[in-house]
Amino acid sequence: MGPGLGGEQQAPEGHQRVRNHLLDLWRDREGGTWNRTIALLSTHPVSMFRQYFTLRSTANLDTGGKARQIPRNHTINY
């Protein structure tokens, strides 16, 4: 991690992609609120985005085609 503007630390590239996945999911699939995600993560600690995405259905959060497309939009396919 290196310093960013104003001295804050920049997240590694992988963390930035996960952050972007979450922001797009909240904005596009949950109507701009993260309340259900916070409730989900309060009861199910996860260490990987895949775990979180798999658990989304238990909190009545979208896991269908449009939600699955968001991570694909942020993934580099080599």
N, C-alpha and C positions, 0 to 999 in steps of 0.2 A: 504494500500500500504506500503510495506516495502522497505528498501534500497536494492539496487542490488550491483553488483560489481562496484567499482569506485564511489559509493555514489549515483548513479542514482536511481530513483524510479522504481519499478517493477509494471507493470500493473496487475490489478486483473485478475484471470483466464479467466473470460468471455471476457475481452478485448483482451487477448492474442488469444483466439479462433477467434474472429472477425478479428483481425489483420492477422491471418494465412489464413482465408477465402479470405480476400482481396488480399493478396500476391499471393495466388494460382490462383485466378481468373485473376489477371493481368498477371502473368507469363504464365499460361496455356491457357487462353481463349482470352486474348487481345494482345498476342505477346510481353509481357514485358513492355508495356507502360501503363500509367494510365491517359493519356491526356483526353480521353473521360469521364472517371470517374470524373476527376477534373472539367471538363466542366459541367457535370451533377450535381455535388454537388454544384457548384457555382450558379446554377439557381434553385435547389430544395434542400433546407436544410432538412436533415433527422436526426432523433434521434435514429433510430433502424436499424439494418442490414436488417431486413425484408422490411422496406420502401425502402432502397437503392436497394435491389435486385428486388423489384417490378418495380421500375423506370428504371432499366437497359434497358428494351426494348425501352423506349423513346429515348435513346441515341444510338440506334443500337448496343447494347451490348448483348452478348449471355445470354439467360435465359433458354436455352434448357436443355436436359438431362445431358450433360457433365458439364455444369455450375452448375446445381442443385446438382450434385454428390459431388462437392467440399465441400459445407457446411456439407453434410452428412458425409464426411470423417473426419471432425473435431468435430463431435457431439457425445456425449456419450449417448447411448440409455440404459436406465435402465430397 
